[in-house]
Amino acid sequence: MPETESDTITRNAKSNLAFTLANLPEEERIHMSQFYAFCRIVDDIVDEPGMTPQERHAALDRWVAVVTAAVEPEPGIEREVRTLIDDLQLDTAPMLELIAGCRSDIEPEQPATRRELLAYSYKVAACVGLTSATVMGASDAAQDYAVALGYALQLVNILRDVAEDCAKYGRFYLPQDDMELFGVTRDDIANQRYNYRVRQLLAYEAALAERYFGEAEELYQALPVEDKNALIPAQAMSLIYHTILEKMQADEYRVFERRYSVGNFRKLWFLLRARFGTVEMPSIPDMPGLANWSFLKRKDN
């Protein structure tokens, strides 16, 4: 069977998600490769150099038209994505939310509050999880799990990439309110000042990520076995990203000095653990005054 454009994009990406897709049955793997390629292309439209803002907006507009069937898709990835939507009768709302979230990064604005950060994370991560869960064959019962895990993964990305996002793209995802709480300025991040205040700020955000990892694990354990089996790649992603978070925590968040990652051998081990065993995520550790941190109290965000 000749390699499709989505296969090529997925293979070349060498991402954590692409790594975990090997576990899926052939049909689901092909579908997830098509959806991943769509996500990769939309993200690259915003991040890759050499395009003006107007060109980026126009390219995203084209994908909105493809997803909504407003235009005839071109042969290749456009047709693959449109066929995926039609064959699985996908709800396109999360895909359109993803495009909108990526579009906001063309002229980025720092979130003022944690609520704004989570609204952004919903678009660029939770919505990816919602569609992925459907494509992998999970039922609607998995939606809350997909959203919680999406938040957790995105928060880890933000923590890990805080230096690169600022230096390469001029983006600040840490909420203004939280930075002010710990006395951290945008200049501190831009100039990569590694100090106690920055460490405390990143630990504060890491605690929020821990909350969502824990919530996702509780929701996963409550799912029927059919959904658990369908979501093995998502559980492997949870293990991979939680390990990245643990590495940052153990290293006191030296995100200005290194980019934290997990090697392929360990990724394979996590995929096997997700497939053959139940994984218990650690609870949020005891910390003085932690109970008074209002963001840890359950709310509708």
C-alpha positions, 0 to 999 in steps of 0.5 A: 500500500503506497504511503499517503501524505498523512503517513509521511507527515506523521512519520517525519514528525517523530512526536510523542503522539505519533510514537504511541499510534503503533499500538492501534489496530490498522484502521484506527492507526490510519485514521489517527495518522490522518487526524494527527497530520491535520493537527500538525499542519495547522500548528505548522501554519502558525509556527513555521518561518517564511509566512506573513500574518496574512498568509497564515490567516489565509492558510487557516481559512482554507482549512476551515473551508475544508473541514466545513466542506465549503470547498472541494478538497485538493488531492492529498492531505485535504482529501484525506482529512475530509474523507476522515470526517465523512467516514467517521461522521466526526463532530467538526466543532473541536477541529474548528476550535483547534484552528481558532486556538492556533490562529490566536498564536499568530498575534499572541496575547498573554492570558491575564488569568488562569481561566484564560489560559485554560480557555486557550488550552481547551482549544489547542489541546483538549479539543485534540483529545476529544476528536482523538478519543472518537477516532481511536474508537472510544465512546462519548463517556471518554470526553471528560477524560479527554478534556482533563488529559488535554489540559494536563498535557498542554500545561506540561508543554507550556512549562517545558517550552517557556523559554523557547516560546518567548525567545522564538515566538514572543509568546507568554502563556503563563498568566499575568495574575500568577506572574504578579503573584510571585513577582515575576516579570515578562523581562525575567522570562525574556532574559531567562533569569533563573531565580527563586521567584521563577521556580515558585511560579513554575511549581505553582503551575506544575501543581495545576498540571498535577491536578489534571493528571490526577483527574484524568486518571480517576476518569480513566479508571471509571471508564468501561474496559472497551474505552480503556482499551481504545485509549491506550495511546492516550494513557501512554501519552499521560505517562510520558508527559507526567514523567517530563513533569517529574523531571522538571520538578526534580530538577527545580524547573531549569527550563532555561537550560535544557528541554526535558524529554523522554527517550524512545526506549522509555516511551515504549515501556510506557506504551507497554505499561498502558497496554498491560497494566493499570497506572496510578498517578500520584496525588498532589503532594502535601505543601504548606498552604496548598489547601488555600490555593484557590485554583485547586478547589474544584470549579467549572472552568 
